[in-house]
Amino acid sequence: MPIDAAKALAAPPRIREISWTAKDVLLYHLGIGAGLPATDPDELRYTLESRLHVLPSFATVAGAGAPGVIDGLSMPGVDVDLARVLHGGQSLTVHRPLPVEGTATTTGRIAAVYDKGEAAVLVMRTEAADADGPLWTGDARIHVRGEGGWGGERGPSVRREAPTGKPDRTCERTVREDQALLYRLSGDWNPLHADPAFAERAGFARPVLHGLCTYGMTLKAVVDTLLGGDVTRVRSCTTRFAGVVHPGETLRIRMWRGDGEARVVVSAVERGDAPVLADTTVEHS
C-alpha cells in the first residue's frame, strides 16, 4: 500500500527554523489582492511597512517553505502519485498576533490518516513557536484519490450544514489575471498555477489559482468587512476547498455573523456561482 498509516503516524517530526521579514509579508498581501485602491488607508495597513499589520493567513507561507500538502507527501510512509492528490482543506489557529518580522521553529508531522473508502486523507500538522511561545498551528488536509479501502478509521466529517437565510454581508473580489504568478513568489512554485501545458496535463483547461490564495483573500474580506480591519481579532480560520478558481474570475464572498464566529461561502460568479470554498468558519474575538 503506497500509504503506510502506521509508519506515517510514527515518523519523527520534521523540525525547521524559518524566518521572515516585512518584505515577505508585503509580498504575500499583494499576492492575495491587497492594495486596491493603492492609496486607501484601509489597504495601506497591508501594503505600507510603516503601518503594517500581518494577516494571520500569512502563516501558511511564512518562511517560504513547501506548502503543507507538498511537505506531507514527502513524509515517511507516504508514496503516492501527485496527480491523485488534492488539497482538501485547511485550518489555522493563531495563538497570538504574528510579528511583522520574526524567526520561529516549526514542527511538522502527520497527525492523522483516515480511510474514506475511495480515498485516503492525511492531516499534515505544522506548529510554530518563537522565543515567546506558540505562534500558530496549521492543518492541511491531503486527499489522495484511490488510496483508501484498507479498513482504517474513517475520521470525523468536516462538513457542516450550510448557513441559511440572507447573508449579513456579501462582497465580490476580482482575481487578477496575474495573481497566481504573483502569489507563487511566496513559496508555492507548483507549475499547475503558471504553466498552461502542465495544467492541461493535469486535466485543467488553463492554470488555476492556489487554493491558499483564495483562502487568504477570503480571510482578508472577513477581516475588512466584519472585524473592522483588526487582524488581531482572528482566532482561527477553517475551510474546505470545494472547487477551483481561474485567474480573471470574480469571487462572491457571502458572510453570516454568529456568536464569536463568521460562516462564509465563496463561489465563482462567472460560472453560475460554482462552489469554491465551503464549510468555512472564521472564529474571532
C-alpha positions, 0 to 999 in steps of 0.5 A: 500500500503506497500509504503506510498509516502506521509508519506515517503516524510514527515518523519523527517530526520534521523540525525547521527554523524559518524566518521572515521579514516585512518584505515577505509579508508585503509580498504575500498581501499583494499576492492575495489582492491587497492594495486596491485602491493603492492609496486607501488607508484601509489597504495601506495597513497591508501594503505600507511597512510603516503601518503594517499589520500581518494577516494571520493567513500569512502563516501558511507561507511564512518562511517560504517553505513547501506548502503543507500538502507538498511537505506531507507527501514527502513524509515517511510512509507516504508514496503516492502519485501527485496527480491523485492528490488534492488539497482538501482543506485547511485550518489555522489557529493563531495563538497570538498576533504574528510579528511583522518580522520574526524567526520561529521553529516549526514542527511538522508531522502527520497527525492523522490518516483516515480511510474514506473508502475511495480515498485516503486523507492525511492531516499534515500538522505544522506548529510554530513557536518563537522565543515567546511561545506558540505562534500558530498551528496549521492543518492541511488536509491531503486527499489522495484519490484511490488510496483508501479501502484498507479498513482504517478509521474513517475520521470525523466529517468536516462538513457542516450544514450550510448557513441559511437565510440572507447573508449579513454581508456579501462582497465580490473580489476580482482575481487578477489575471496575474495573481497566481504568478504573483502569489507563487513568489511566496513559496508555492512554485507548483507549475499547475498555477503558471504553466498552461501545458502542465495544467492541461496535463493535469486535466485543467483547461488553463492554470488555476489559482492556489487554493491558499490564495483564495483562502487568504483573500477570503480571510482578508474580506472577513477581516475588512468587512466584519472585524473592522480591519483588526487582524488581531481579532482572528482566532482561527480560520477553517475551510474546505476547498470545494472547487477551483478558481481561474485567474480573471474570475470574480469571487462572491464572498457571502458572510453570516455573523454568529456568536464569536464566529463568521460562516462564509461561502465563496463561489465563482460568479462567472460560472453560475456561482460554482462552489469554491470554498465551503464549510468555512468558519472564521472564529474571532474575538 
